[in-house]
Amino acid sequence: MYQPSTVRLFIKPFCGWCADAMEWLDRNQMKYNTVDVTSDSAAWDEMIRLSGQTCAPVIEVDGEILADFGVDELARFWEELG
């Protein structure tokens, strides 16, 4: 499985899709940093700049962006990265 050098997951607390994404990353032993966009206005602005939207989760993997996704889309995205 593709092992990226940088993974950032933009999340909103209590977001079910965000929790699912974190669980998928944990299950696949991926290292990542979470960015809470509700407590950091700069992170909110960056998420919008990167994804063009306000929906979470948004993941940035080595500069590649996937926005507003479920775990099926995340798995396909990860396969395409490899």
N, CA, C and O atoms as a GROMACS GRO file, in nm:
protein
  328
    1MET      N    1   0.085  -0.118   0.000
    1MET     CA    2   0.000   0.000   0.000
    1MET      C    3   0.089   0.124   0.000
    1MET      O    4   0.195   0.126   0.064
    2TYR      N    5   0.046   0.224  -0.072
    2TYR     CA    6   0.121   0.350  -0.084
    2TYR      C    7   0.150   0.409   0.054
    2TYR      O    8   0.061   0.423   0.137
    3GLN      N    9   0.276   0.443   0.077
    3GLN     CA   10   0.320   0.504   0.203
    3GLN      C   11   0.362   0.649   0.176
    3GLN      O   12   0.474   0.673   0.132
    4PRO      N   13   0.273   0.743   0.201
    4PRO     CA   14   0.303   0.884   0.173
    4PRO      C   15   0.398   0.943   0.276
    4PRO      O   16   0.418   0.888   0.384
    5SER      N   17   0.456   1.057   0.240
    5SER     CA   18   0.540   1.127   0.336
    5SER      C   19   0.459   1.225   0.419
    5SER      O   20   0.494   1.252   0.534
    6THR      N   21   0.351   1.279   0.365
    6THR     CA   22   0.269   1.376   0.438
    6THR      C   23   0.120   1.349   0.416
    6THR      O   24   0.073   1.340   0.302
    7VAL      N   25   0.048   1.336   0.526
    7VAL     CA   26  -0.098   1.319   0.520
    7VAL      C   27  -0.160   1.414   0.622
    7VAL      O   28  -0.128   1.408   0.741
    8ARG      N   29  -0.248   1.501   0.574
    8ARG     CA   30  -0.325   1.588   0.664
    8ARG      C   31  -0.472   1.562   0.640
    8ARG      O   32  -0.519   1.559   0.526
    9LEU      N   33  -0.545   1.542   0.750
    9LEU     CA   34  -0.688   1.516   0.743
    9LEU      C   35  -0.760   1.632   0.810
    9LEU      O   36  -0.752   1.650   0.931
   10PHE      N   37  -0.830   1.711   0.730
   10PHE     CA   38  -0.909   1.824   0.780
   10PHE      C   39  -1.043   1.769   0.826
   10PHE      O   40  -1.116   1.706   0.749
   11ILE      N   41  -1.075   1.792   0.953
   11ILE     CA   42  -1.195   1.733   1.013
   11ILE      C   43  -1.279   1.838   1.085
   11ILE      O   44  -1.236   1.949   1.113
   12LYS      N   45  -1.402   1.796   1.114
   12LYS     CA   46  -1.491   1.867   1.206
   12LYS      C   47  -1.525   1.768   1.317
   12LYS      O   48  -1.561   1.654   1.289
   13PRO      N   49  -1.515   1.810   1.445
   13PRO     CA   50  -1.549   1.717   1.554
   13PRO      C   51  -1.692   1.665   1.539
   13PRO      O   52  -1.781   1.735   1.491
   14PHE      N   53  -1.711   1.545   1.581
   14PHE     CA   54  -1.843   1.480   1.579
   14PHE      C   55  -1.895   1.454   1.438
   14PHE      O   56  -2.014   1.430   1.418
   15CYS      N   57  -1.805   1.459   1.339
   15CYS     CA   58  -1.840   1.428   1.200
   15CYS      C   59  -1.819   1.279   1.179
   15CYS      O   60  -1.708   1.228   1.193
   16GLY      N   61  -1.926   1.210   1.145
   16GLY     CA   62  -1.918   1.065   1.126
   16GLY      C   63  -1.825   1.024   1.014
   16GLY      O   64  -1.751   0.927   1.026
   17TRP      N   65  -1.828   1.098   0.903
   17TRP     CA   66  -1.741   1.067   0.790
   17TRP      C   67  -1.594   1.090   0.827
   17TRP      O   68  -1.506   1.017   0.782
   18CYS      N   69  -1.569   1.191   0.910
   18CYS     CA   70  -1.433   1.218   0.957
   18CYS      C   71  -1.384   1.103   1.046
   18CYS      O   72  -1.271   1.058   1.033
   19ALA      N   73  -1.470   1.057   1.136
   19ALA     CA   74  -1.436   0.945   1.223
   19ALA      C   75  -1.409   0.820   1.141
   19ALA      O   76  -1.315   0.745   1.169
   20ASP      N   77  -1.490   0.795   1.039
   20ASP     CA   78  -1.469   0.680   0.951
   20ASP      C   79  -1.334   0.689   0.880
   20ASP      O   80  -1.264   0.589   0.866
   21ALA      N   81  -1.299   0.809   0.834
   21ALA     CA   82  -1.172   0.828   0.764
   21ALA      C   83  -1.055   0.800   0.858
   21ALA      O   84  -0.958   0.734   0.820
   22MET      N   85  -1.063   0.850   0.981
   22MET     CA   86  -0.956   0.826   1.078
   22MET      C   87  -0.945   0.677   1.110
   22MET      O   88  -0.834   0.625   1.121
   23GLU      N   89  -1.058   0.610   1.123
   23GLU     CA   90  -1.058   0.466   1.150
   23GLU      C   91  -0.993   0.390   1.034
   23GLU      O   92  -0.915   0.298   1.057
   24TRP      N   93  -1.024   0.428   0.910
   24TRP     CA   94  -0.966   0.363   0.792
   24TRP      C   95  -0.814   0.384   0.790
   24TRP      O   96  -0.738   0.290   0.766
   25LEU      N   97  -0.770   0.507   0.815
   25LEU     CA   98  -0.626   0.537   0.818
   25LEU      C   99  -0.557   0.458   0.929
   25LEU      O  100  -0.448   0.403   0.908
   26ASP      N  101  -0.618   0.451   1.047
   26ASP     CA  102  -0.561   0.376   1.159
   26ASP      C  103  -0.552   0.227   1.126
   26ASP      O  104  -0.450   0.163   1.150
   27ARG      N  105  -0.660   0.174   1.071
   27ARG     CA  106  -0.666   0.031   1.037
   27ARG      C  107  -0.559  -0.005   0.934
   27ARG      O  108  -0.506  -0.116   0.935
   28ASN      N  109  -0.528   0.089   0.845
   28ASN     CA  110  -0.427   0.066   0.742
   28ASN      C  111  -0.289   0.117   0.782
   28ASN      O  112  -0.198   0.126   0.700
   29GLN      N  113  -0.275   0.150   0.909
   29GLN     CA  114  -0.149   0.191   0.969
   29GLN      C  115  -0.083   0.308   0.896
   29GLN      O  116   0.038   0.307   0.870
   30MET      N  117  -0.164   0.407   0.864
   30MET     CA  118  -0.114   0.528   0.800
   30MET      C  119  -0.092   0.636   0.904
   30MET      O  120  -0.177   0.658   0.991
   31LYS      N  121   0.020   0.702   0.896
   31LYS     CA  122   0.047   0.816   0.984
   31LYS      C  123  -0.016   0.939   0.921
   31LYS      O  124  -0.003   0.963   0.801
   32TYR      N  125  -0.085   1.018   1.004
   32TYR     CA  126  -0.152   1.138   0.954
   32TYR      C  127  -0.167   1.239   1.066
   32TYR      O  128  -0.160   1.206   1.184
   33ASN      N  129  -0.186   1.362   1.026
   33ASN     CA  130  -0.214   1.469   1.121
   33ASN      C  131  -0.356   1.516   1.098
   33ASN      O  132  -0.398   1.539   0.985
   34THR      N  133  -0.432   1.531   1.207
   34THR     CA  134  -0.566   1.586   1.195
   34THR      C  135  -0.561   1.737   1.215
   34THR      O  136  -0.482   1.789   1.295
   35VAL      N  137  -0.646   1.805   1.142
   35VAL     CA  138  -0.657   1.949   1.150
   35VAL      C  139  -0.804   1.981   1.174
   35VAL      O  140  -0.888   1.960   1.087
   36ASP      N  141  -0.836   2.032   1.293
   36ASP     CA  142  -0.973   2.065   1.330
   36ASP      C  143  -1.007   2.203   1.273
   36ASP      O  144  -0.957   2.305   1.321
   37VAL      N  145  -1.090   2.204   1.172
   37VAL     CA  146  -1.121   2.330   1.103
   37VAL      C  147  -1.222   2.416   1.179
   37VAL      O  148  -1.243   2.532   1.144
   38THR      N  149  -1.285   2.359   1.282
   38THR     CA  150  -1.382   2.439   1.358
   38THR      C  151  -1.315   2.521   1.466
   38THR      O  152  -1.374   2.617   1.516
   39SER      N  153  -1.192   2.485   1.504
   39SER     CA  154  -1.124   2.560   1.609
   39SER      C  155  -1.008   2.644   1.557
   39SER      O  156  -0.940   2.712   1.635
   40ASP      N  157  -0.985   2.641   1.426
   40ASP     CA  158  -0.872   2.713   1.368
   40ASP      C  159  -0.917   2.777   1.237
   40ASP      O  160  -0.934   2.708   1.136
   41SER      N  161  -0.937   2.908   1.238
   41SER     CA  162  -0.990   2.976   1.119
   41SER      C  163  -0.893   2.970   1.002
   41SER      O  164  -0.936   2.967   0.887
   42ALA      N  165  -0.763   2.969   1.029
   42ALA     CA  166  -0.665   2.957   0.920
   42ALA      C  167  -0.677   2.819   0.854
   42ALA      O  168  -0.666   2.808   0.732
   43ALA      N  169  -0.700   2.715   0.935
   43ALA     CA  170  -0.718   2.581   0.881
   43ALA      C  171  -0.847   2.573   0.798
   43ALA      O  172  -0.850   2.509   0.693
   44TRP      N  173  -0.952   2.639   0.846
   44TRP     CA  174  -1.078   2.645   0.772
   44TRP      C  175  -1.056   2.708   0.634
   44TRP      O  176  -1.101   2.655   0.532
   45ASP      N  177  -0.986   2.820   0.633
   45ASP     CA  178  -0.956   2.889   0.507
   45ASP      C  179  -0.872   2.801   0.415
   45ASP      O  180  -0.895   2.798   0.294
   46GLU      N  181  -0.775   2.731   0.472
   46GLU     CA  182  -0.690   2.644   0.390
   46GLU      C  183  -0.768   2.528   0.332
   46GLU      O  184  -0.749   2.492   0.216
   47MET      N  185  -0.857   2.468   0.412
   47MET     CA  186  -0.940   2.359   0.362
   47MET      C  187  -1.023   2.405   0.243
   47MET      O  188  -1.034   2.334   0.143
   48ILE      N  189  -1.082   2.523   0.254
   48ILE     CA  190  -1.162   2.576   0.144
   48ILE      C  191  -1.075   2.603   0.022
   48ILE      O  192  -1.114   2.574  -0.091
   49ARG      N  193  -0.957   2.660   0.045
   49ARG     CA  194  -0.866   2.690  -0.067
   49ARG      C  195  -0.825   2.561  -0.138
   49ARG      O  196  -0.820   2.557  -0.261
   50LEU      N  197  -0.795   2.457  -0.062
   50LEU     CA  198  -0.750   2.330  -0.121
   50LEU      C  199  -0.862   2.255  -0.191
   50LEU      O  200  -0.841   2.198  -0.298
   51SER      N  201  -0.981   2.255  -0.130
   51SER     CA  202  -1.089   2.169  -0.179
   51SER      C  203  -1.198   2.244  -0.256
   51SER      O  204  -1.272   2.183  -0.333
   52GLY      N  205  -1.206   2.375  -0.235
   52GLY     CA  206  -1.312   2.451  -0.298
   52GLY      C  207  -1.447   2.434  -0.232
   52GLY      O  208  -1.549   2.468  -0.292
   53GLN      N  209  -1.450   2.382  -0.110
   53GLN     CA  210  -1.578   2.360  -0.042
   53GLN      C  211  -1.562   2.364   0.109
   53GLN      O  212  -1.450   2.369   0.161
   54THR      N  213  -1.676   2.360   0.179
   54THR     CA  214  -1.675   2.368   0.325
   54THR      C  215  -1.707   2.234   0.391
   54THR      O  216  -1.716   2.226   0.514
   55CYS      N  217  -1.724   2.130   0.313
   55CYS     CA  218  -1.758   1.998   0.367
   55CYS      C  219  -1.632   1.926   0.414
   55CYS      O  220  -1.526   1.939   0.354
   56ALA      N  221  -1.647   1.849   0.520
   56ALA     CA  222  -1.538   1.767   0.571
   56ALA      C  223  -1.583   1.622   0.565
   56ALA      O  224  -1.703   1.594   0.568
   57PRO      N  225  -1.490   1.529   0.557
   57PRO     CA  226  -1.346   1.547   0.565
   57PRO      C  227  -1.285   1.588   0.432
   57PRO      O  228  -1.343   1.569   0.326
   58VAL      N  229  -1.165   1.644   0.442
   58VAL     CA  230  -1.078   1.670   0.328
   58VAL      C  231  -0.943   1.612   0.365
   58VAL      O  232  -0.892   1.636   0.475
   59ILE      N  233  -0.885   1.537   0.273
   59ILE     CA  234  -0.754   1.479   0.300
   59ILE      C  235  -0.656   1.529   0.195
   59ILE      O  236  -0.687   1.537   0.076
   60GLU      N  237  -0.537   1.561   0.242
   60GLU     CA  238  -0.426   1.599   0.154
   60GLU      C  239  -0.317   1.495   0.174
   60GLU      O  240  -0.264   1.478   0.284
   61VAL      N  241  -0.283   1.426   0.066
   61VAL     CA  242  -0.180   1.322   0.069
   61VAL      C  243  -0.072   1.361  -0.031
   61VAL      O  244  -0.092   1.354  -0.152
   62ASP      N  245   0.042   1.401   0.021
   62ASP     CA  246   0.154   1.443  -0.064
   62ASP      C  247   0.108   1.540  -0.173
   62ASP      O  248   0.150   1.530  -0.289
   63GLY      N  249   0.022   1.634  -0.134
   63GLY     CA  250  -0.024   1.737  -0.227
   63GLY      C  251  -0.147   1.702  -0.307
   63GLY      O  252  -0.203   1.790  -0.374
   64GLU      N  253  -0.192   1.578  -0.303
   64GLU     CA  254  -0.315   1.536  -0.372
   64GLU      C  255  -0.432   1.554  -0.277
   64GLU      O  256  -0.421   1.523  -0.158
   65ILE      N  257  -0.545   1.602  -0.328
   65ILE     CA  258  -0.661   1.636  -0.245
   65ILE      C  259  -0.780   1.547  -0.279
   65ILE      O  260  -0.811   1.522  -0.395
   66LEU      N  261  -0.846   1.500  -0.173
   66LEU     CA  262  -0.976   1.433  -0.185
   66LEU      C  263  -1.068   1.501  -0.086
   66LEU      O  264  -1.035   1.514   0.032
   67ALA      N  265  -1.183   1.545  -0.134
   67ALA     CA  266  -1.275   1.622  -0.050
   67ALA      C  267  -1.410   1.554  -0.037
   67ALA      O  268  -1.458   1.488  -0.130
   68ASP      N  269  -1.471   1.572   0.082
   68ASP     CA  270  -1.608   1.527   0.109
   68ASP      C  271  -1.628   1.383   0.063
   68ASP      O  272  -1.700   1.358  -0.034
   69PHE      N  273  -1.566   1.290   0.133
   69PHE     CA  274  -1.561   1.151   0.088
   69PHE      C  275  -1.603   1.055   0.198
   69PHE      O  276  -1.607   1.089   0.317
   70GLY      N  277  -1.634   0.934   0.156
   70GLY     CA  278  -1.655   0.822   0.246
   70GLY      C  279  -1.538   0.726   0.232
   70GLY      O  280  -1.448   0.750   0.151
   71VAL      N  281  -1.539   0.618   0.309
   71VAL     CA  282  -1.424   0.528   0.308
   71VAL      C  283  -1.406   0.456   0.174
   71VAL      O  284  -1.293   0.424   0.137
   72ASP      N  285  -1.513   0.431   0.100
   72ASP     CA  286  -1.498   0.367  -0.031
   72ASP      C  287  -1.420   0.458  -0.126
   72ASP      O  288  -1.331   0.412  -0.198
   73GLU      N  289  -1.454   0.587  -0.125
   73GLU     CA  290  -1.381   0.682  -0.209
   73GLU      C  291  -1.236   0.697  -0.162
   73GLU      O  292  -1.145   0.711  -0.244
   74LEU      N  293  -1.215   0.693  -0.030
   74LEU     CA  294  -1.080   0.703   0.024
   74LEU      C  295  -0.995   0.584  -0.020
   74LEU      O  296  -0.879   0.601  -0.057
   75ALA      N  297  -1.051   0.465  -0.016
   75ALA     CA  298  -0.978   0.345  -0.058
   75ALA      C  299  -0.940   0.354  -0.206
   75ALA      O  300  -0.827   0.320  -0.243
   76ARG      N  301  -1.033   0.398  -0.290
   76ARG     CA  302  -1.003   0.413  -0.434
   76ARG      C  303  -0.897   0.519  -0.457
   76ARG      O  304  -0.805   0.500  -0.537
   77PHE      N  305  -0.909   0.632  -0.387
   77PHE     CA  306  -0.811   0.740  -0.395
   77PHE      C  307  -0.672   0.688  -0.359
   77PHE      O  308  -0.574   0.716  -0.428
   78TRP      N  309  -0.664   0.611  -0.251
   78TRP     CA  310  -0.535   0.558  -0.206
   78TRP      C  311  -0.475   0.464  -0.309
   78TRP      O  312  -0.355   0.467  -0.334
   79GLU      N  313  -0.558   0.379  -0.369
   79GLU     CA  314  -0.511   0.288  -0.473
   79GLU      C  315  -0.455   0.365  -0.590
   79GLU      O  316  -0.352   0.326  -0.646
   80GLU      N  317  -0.521   0.474  -0.630
   80GLU     CA  318  -0.475   0.554  -0.743
   80GLU      C  319  -0.345   0.626  -0.713
   80GLU      O  320  -0.270   0.657  -0.805
   81LEU      N  321  -0.316   0.652  -0.586
   81LEU     CA  322  -0.192   0.717  -0.548
   81LEU      C  323  -0.072   0.625  -0.569
   81LEU      O  324   0.037   0.669  -0.604
   82GLY      N  325  -0.094   0.496  -0.546
   82GLY     CA  326   0.014   0.398  -0.552
   82GLY      C  327   0.061   0.371  -0.688
   82GLY      O  328   0.152   0.291  -0.708
   0.00000   0.00000   0.00000
